[in-house]
Amino acid sequence: MADNQRVQVPKVKLGSQGLEVSKLGFGCMGLSGVYNSPVAEEDGILIIKEAFNKGITFFDTADVYGAHSNEILVGKALKQLPREKVQLATKFGIAGINADGMIVRGTPEYARSCCEASLTRLGVDYIDLYYQHRIDTSVPIEETISELKKLVEEGKIKYIGLSEASVDTIRRAHAVHPITALQIEWSLWTRDVEEEIIPVCRELGIGIVPYSPLGRGFFAGKAVVESLPADSFLVSHPRFLGENLNKNKIIYDRIETLARKHHCSPAQLALAWVLEQGDDVVPIPGTTKIKNLDDNIGSVRVKLTAEDLKEISDAVPIEEVAGSRTYGNMVKSSWNFANTPPKESKV
């Protein structure tokens, strides 16, 4: 897959409320650490600009990433891009971490204060898509969404999204104000959302934004063909540990074989599988390297038939994936708040 600069990244409607984005987005979280050491500011700005110049217009950040530094970085990059051609998404709701895990807040006052702070850090007048990052089950979702609705009416945000929400929460939120997108983990080795979450999103006209579409880099070769950085949170992630990793390497080998059949990289095949799940699906892989960015963009050219999709799915039987997708209570670290959803009650 050479000549990735010539790849045309198509535009699609995300949800049924009018938001149009590039079919492939860019997750900015990793620029501020987590998977690797944080990149230098000028390098982070460069890769965001490079992504835009190659057709990616949908950029995802959050107030919690890098303890606000990621939004500041994205904001500086935006100053060098045409704002009207960029779809900017950010998130609120994770207030920190304590001995029990994430501190999640969803009060109307907190939502408004976070939005105002994000607008300032990003240096913009409006946010295209504003997500509630995690659901605060101590606050009725109706109260949170009502405040976000006011922010839409004031022009501070254009569209409302949810992240890691249950079916019941999605329905209740959507009844207050149309939800444009749901951000959720979805990849070849994380497919539990397919049973209930994806169908309800499609019933309600809500777009789907898969994060970690490459299995937190697994299908790009992390820990399989390249070693993990010592400061990466992946060194303690269940699926990258000891015997679990050894078992999962068998899955990687299958995808690598299929990638050769399709004349692409394993990462491109895994990402193409996600892209082909529907026109309403917009994955947001992230990277700190231009060559990986080019590889991700090249996935747009990988065309898969229904038979291909089944063959790829069958190569990653969910029951064979070793290790949970999240830390649970196993690890309490600075990485945890950005990567582990709390258990949400369905009340």
C-alpha positions as CSV (number, residue, x, y, z in Angstrom):
1,M,0.0,0.0,0.0
2,A,2.3,2.7,-1.2
3,D,1.4,6.2,-2.3
4,N,-0.8,6.8,0.7
5,Q,-0.9,10.5,-0.1
6,R,-3.1,9.7,-3.1
7,V,-5.6,7.8,-1.0
8,Q,-8.9,9.7,-0.9
9,V,-10.4,9.5,2.6
10,P,-14.1,9.8,2.0
11,K,-16.5,11.9,4.0
12,V,-19.5,10.4,5.8
13,K,-22.4,11.5,7.9
14,L,-21.8,10.6,11.6
15,G,-25.2,10.1,13.0
16,S,-28.4,11.5,11.7
17,Q,-28.1,15.1,13.0
18,G,-25.9,16.5,10.1
19,L,-22.3,16.1,11.3
20,E,-20.1,15.2,8.4
21,V,-16.6,13.8,9.1
22,S,-13.8,12.0,7.4
23,K,-14.4,8.2,7.4
24,L,-11.2,7.8,9.3
25,G,-10.5,10.0,12.3
26,F,-7.4,10.6,14.4
27,G,-7.3,9.8,18.2
28,C,-4.9,12.4,19.7
29,M,-4.6,10.8,23.2
30,G,-1.3,9.0,22.5
31,L,0.5,12.2,21.6
32,S,0.4,13.0,25.3
33,G,1.6,9.6,26.5
34,V,-0.1,6.4,27.6
35,Y,1.1,4.1,24.9
36,N,4.5,5.7,24.6
37,S,6.3,8.7,26.1
38,P,4.7,12.0,25.2
39,V,5.9,13.5,22.0
40,A,7.5,16.9,21.7
41,E,4.9,19.6,21.1
42,E,6.2,20.5,17.6
43,D,6.1,16.8,16.7
44,G,2.5,16.5,17.9
45,I,1.5,19.5,15.9
46,L,3.3,18.1,12.9
47,I,1.5,14.8,12.9
48,I,-2.0,16.5,13.3
49,K,-1.2,18.7,10.4
50,E,0.1,15.8,8.4
51,A,-3.1,13.9,9.1
52,F,-5.2,16.8,7.9
53,N,-3.2,17.3,4.8
54,K,-3.8,13.6,3.9
55,G,-7.6,13.8,4.3
56,I,-8.3,13.3,8.0
57,T,-10.5,16.1,9.3
58,F,-12.0,14.4,12.5
59,F,-9.8,14.8,15.6
60,D,-10.5,13.4,19.0
61,T,-9.2,14.6,22.4
62,A,-10.4,14.9,26.0
63,D,-9.8,17.1,29.0
64,V,-8.3,14.2,30.9
65,Y,-5.7,13.3,28.4
66,G,-2.3,14.4,29.6
67,A,-4.0,16.3,32.4
68,H,-5.3,19.0,29.9
69,S,-2.1,19.1,27.9
70,N,-3.6,17.1,25.0
71,E,-6.3,19.7,24.4
72,I,-3.7,22.5,24.5
73,L,-1.6,20.7,21.9
74,V,-4.6,20.1,19.7
75,G,-5.6,23.7,20.0
76,K,-2.1,24.9,18.9
77,A,-2.3,22.6,15.9
78,L,-5.8,23.9,15.0
79,K,-4.4,27.4,14.9
80,Q,-2.5,26.3,11.8
81,L,-5.5,24.7,10.1
82,P,-8.7,26.0,8.6
83,R,-11.1,25.6,11.6
84,E,-14.2,25.4,9.4
85,K,-12.8,22.2,7.7
86,V,-12.0,20.4,11.0
87,Q,-14.4,18.4,13.1
88,L,-13.2,18.6,16.7
89,A,-14.3,16.2,19.4
90,T,-13.5,16.4,23.0
91,K,-14.8,14.9,26.2
92,F,-15.6,15.6,29.9
93,G,-16.6,13.5,32.9
94,I,-13.5,11.8,34.2
95,A,-12.4,14.0,37.1
96,G,-9.4,12.0,38.3
97,I,-8.5,8.8,40.0
98,N,-8.4,7.6,43.6
99,A,-7.8,4.3,45.4
100,D,-11.1,3.0,44.1
101,G,-10.5,3.9,40.4
102,M,-12.0,6.7,38.3
103,I,-13.8,9.7,39.8
104,V,-16.6,10.3,37.4
105,R,-18.7,13.5,37.5
106,G,-21.8,14.4,35.5
107,T,-23.5,17.2,37.3
108,P,-24.8,20.0,35.1
109,E,-22.5,22.5,36.8
110,Y,-19.5,20.3,36.2
111,A,-20.4,19.7,32.5
112,R,-20.7,23.4,31.9
113,S,-17.4,24.3,33.7
114,C,-15.6,21.5,31.8
115,C,-16.9,22.8,28.4
116,E,-15.9,26.4,29.2
117,A,-12.4,25.2,30.2
118,S,-12.0,23.0,27.1
119,L,-13.0,25.9,24.8
120,T,-10.3,28.0,26.5
121,R,-7.6,25.3,26.3
122,L,-8.4,24.5,22.7
123,G,-8.7,28.2,21.7
124,V,-11.9,27.7,19.8
125,D,-15.4,29.3,19.9
126,Y,-17.2,26.0,19.6
127,I,-16.7,22.2,19.9
128,D,-18.1,20.2,17.1
129,L,-18.8,17.0,19.1
130,Y,-18.8,17.0,22.9
131,Y,-18.9,13.7,24.6
132,Q,-19.7,12.6,28.2
133,H,-16.6,10.5,28.6
134,R,-18.0,8.2,31.3
135,I,-21.4,8.0,32.9
136,D,-21.9,9.3,36.4
137,T,-24.5,6.9,37.7
138,S,-25.2,9.2,40.7
139,V,-26.6,11.8,38.4
140,P,-29.7,11.1,36.2
141,I,-28.5,11.2,32.6
142,E,-31.4,13.5,31.8
143,E,-29.9,16.2,34.0
144,T,-26.5,16.0,32.3
145,I,-27.9,16.0,28.8
146,S,-30.3,18.9,29.6
147,E,-27.2,21.0,30.4
148,L,-25.4,19.9,27.2
149,K,-28.6,20.8,25.3
150,K,-28.3,24.3,26.7
151,L,-24.7,24.5,25.5
152,V,-25.9,23.5,22.0
153,E,-28.5,26.3,22.1
154,E,-25.7,28.7,23.2
155,G,-23.6,27.6,20.2
156,K,-20.7,26.4,22.4
157,I,-21.1,22.8,21.1
158,K,-22.7,21.6,17.9
159,Y,-23.4,17.9,18.7
160,I,-23.7,15.7,21.7
161,G,-22.0,12.3,22.2
162,L,-21.7,9.6,24.8
163,S,-18.8,7.3,25.6
164,E,-19.0,3.8,27.1
165,A,-22.7,4.1,27.8
166,S,-25.3,1.3,28.4
167,V,-28.3,0.8,26.1
168,D,-30.7,2.2,28.8
169,T,-28.5,5.4,29.2
170,I,-28.3,5.8,25.4
171,R,-32.1,5.7,25.1
172,R,-32.7,8.0,28.0
173,A,-30.1,10.5,26.8
174,H,-31.4,10.5,23.3
175,A,-35.0,11.2,24.5
176,V,-33.7,14.5,26.0
177,H,-31.6,15.6,23.0
178,P,-30.5,13.7,19.9
179,I,-27.2,11.9,20.5
180,T,-25.0,12.2,17.4
181,A,-22.3,9.6,18.3
182,L,-21.3,6.9,20.7
183,Q,-17.6,6.3,21.3
184,I,-16.9,2.7,22.3
185,E,-14.1,0.2,22.1
186,W,-14.6,-2.0,19.0
187,S,-12.0,-4.0,17.2
188,L,-11.4,-7.5,16.0
189,W,-10.7,-8.7,19.5
190,T,-13.4,-6.6,21.3
191,R,-16.8,-7.2,19.8
192,D,-19.2,-7.4,22.8
193,V,-20.8,-4.2,21.6
194,E,-22.3,-6.0,18.5
195,E,-25.0,-7.7,20.4
196,E,-27.0,-4.8,21.9
197,I,-25.1,-1.5,21.7
198,I,-24.6,-1.3,17.9
199,P,-28.2,-2.2,17.1
200,V,-29.7,0.5,19.4
201,C,-27.4,3.1,17.9
202,R,-28.6,2.2,14.4
203,E,-32.2,2.2,15.6
204,L,-31.8,5.7,16.9
205,G,-29.6,7.1,14.1
206,I,-26.5,7.4,16.3
207,G,-23.0,7.2,14.7
208,I,-20.4,4.8,16.1
209,V,-16.9,5.9,16.8
210,P,-14.7,2.9,17.7
211,Y,-11.7,3.8,19.8
212,S,-8.7,1.4,20.0
213,P,-9.7,-0.1,16.6
214,L,-6.3,-1.8,16.4
215,G,-6.7,-3.5,19.7
216,R,-4.6,-0.9,21.5
217,G,-2.0,-1.4,18.9
218,F,-1.9,-5.2,19.1
219,F,-2.8,-5.7,15.4
220,A,-0.2,-3.1,14.5
221,G,2.4,-5.5,16.0
222,K,2.9,-4.0,19.5
223,A,4.3,-6.6,21.8
224,V,4.4,-9.1,18.9
225,V,6.9,-7.8,16.3
226,E,8.0,-4.8,18.3
227,S,8.7,-4.5,22.1
228,L,6.6,-2.4,24.3
229,P,8.1,0.8,25.8
230,A,8.8,0.4,29.5
231,D,6.6,3.5,30.3
232,S,3.6,2.2,28.2
233,F,0.5,1.3,30.2
234,L,0.3,-1.8,27.9
235,V,3.0,-3.5,29.9
236,S,0.4,-4.2,32.6
237,H,-2.7,-4.6,30.4
238,P,-4.3,-8.1,30.8
239,R,-4.1,-8.9,27.1
240,F,-0.4,-8.1,26.8
241,L,0.7,-10.0,29.9
242,G,2.6,-13.3,30.1
243,E,0.6,-16.4,29.0
244,N,-2.3,-14.2,27.7
245,L,0.1,-12.5,25.3
246,N,1.5,-15.9,24.1
247,K,-2.0,-17.1,23.4
248,N,-3.0,-13.8,21.6
249,K,0.1,-14.0,19.4
250,I,-1.5,-17.0,17.7
251,I,-4.4,-14.7,16.7
252,Y,-1.9,-12.1,15.4
253,D,-0.2,-14.7,13.2
254,R,-3.6,-15.6,11.6
255,I,-4.2,-11.9,10.8
256,E,-0.7,-11.6,9.5
257,T,-1.4,-14.5,7.1
258,L,-4.6,-13.0,5.9
259,A,-3.0,-9.6,5.4
260,R,-0.5,-11.2,3.0
261,K,-3.5,-12.6,1.1
262,H,-5.0,-9.0,0.8
263,H,-1.6,-7.4,0.0
264,C,-1.7,-5.1,3.0
265,S,-0.3,-4.9,6.5
266,P,-1.9,-6.6,9.5
267,A,-2.9,-3.1,10.9
268,Q,-4.5,-2.2,7.6
269,L,-6.5,-5.4,7.5
270,A,-7.7,-5.0,11.1
271,L,-8.6,-1.4,10.5
272,A,-10.3,-2.1,7.2
273,W,-12.4,-4.7,9.0
274,V,-13.7,-2.0,11.4
275,L,-14.2,0.5,8.5
276,E,-16.3,-2.1,6.6
277,Q,-18.7,-2.5,9.6
278,G,-20.9,0.3,8.1
279,D,-21.0,3.8,6.8
280,D,-22.0,4.9,10.3
281,V,-18.7,3.6,11.7
282,V,-15.8,6.1,12.0
283,P,-12.7,4.6,13.8
284,I,-10.2,6.9,15.5
285,P,-6.8,5.2,15.5
286,G,-4.0,7.2,16.9
287,T,-0.2,7.2,16.4
288,T,2.9,9.2,17.1
289,K,4.7,8.2,13.8
290,I,4.1,9.4,10.3
291,K,4.7,6.0,8.8
292,N,2.0,4.5,11.0
293,L,-0.3,7.3,10.0
294,D,0.3,6.5,6.3
295,D,-0.3,2.8,7.0
296,N,-3.6,3.6,8.7
297,I,-4.8,5.8,5.9
298,G,-3.9,3.0,3.5
299,S,-6.5,0.9,5.1
300,V,-9.2,2.9,3.3
301,R,-8.1,1.2,0.1
302,V,-8.5,-2.3,1.4
303,K,-11.8,-3.6,0.1
304,L,-13.3,-6.6,1.8
305,T,-16.3,-8.7,0.6
306,A,-18.8,-10.2,3.0
307,E,-16.9,-13.5,2.7
308,D,-13.6,-11.7,3.6
309,L,-15.2,-10.1,6.6
310,K,-16.4,-13.5,7.9
311,E,-13.0,-15.1,7.3
312,I,-11.3,-12.3,9.2
313,S,-13.8,-12.5,12.1
314,D,-13.4,-16.2,12.2
315,A,-9.7,-15.9,12.6
316,V,-10.2,-14.0,15.9
317,P,-12.7,-16.2,17.8
318,I,-13.7,-14.0,20.8
319,E,-13.6,-17.0,23.1
320,E,-9.9,-17.5,22.2
321,V,-8.9,-13.9,23.1
322,A,-6.9,-14.2,26.4
323,G,-7.4,-11.5,29.0
324,S,-10.1,-8.9,29.7
325,R,-10.3,-5.7,27.6
326,T,-9.9,-3.5,30.7
327,Y,-8.0,-3.5,33.9
328,G,-10.9,-3.7,36.2
329,N,-9.6,-3.3,39.8
330,M,-6.3,-5.0,38.9
331,V,-4.3,-1.8,38.4
332,K,-4.7,1.6,39.8
333,S,-2.3,3.8,37.8
334,S,-2.3,7.1,36.0
335,W,-3.2,5.3,32.8
336,N,-6.3,3.8,34.3
337,F,-8.6,6.8,34.1
338,A,-8.1,7.2,30.4
339,N,-8.7,3.6,29.5
340,T,-10.9,1.7,31.9
341,P,-14.7,2.4,31.9
342,P,-16.5,2.0,35.2
343,K,-19.3,-0.5,35.6
344,E,-22.4,1.4,34.8
345,S,-25.8,0.5,36.4
346,K,-28.8,0.4,34.2
347,V,-31.1,2.5,36.3
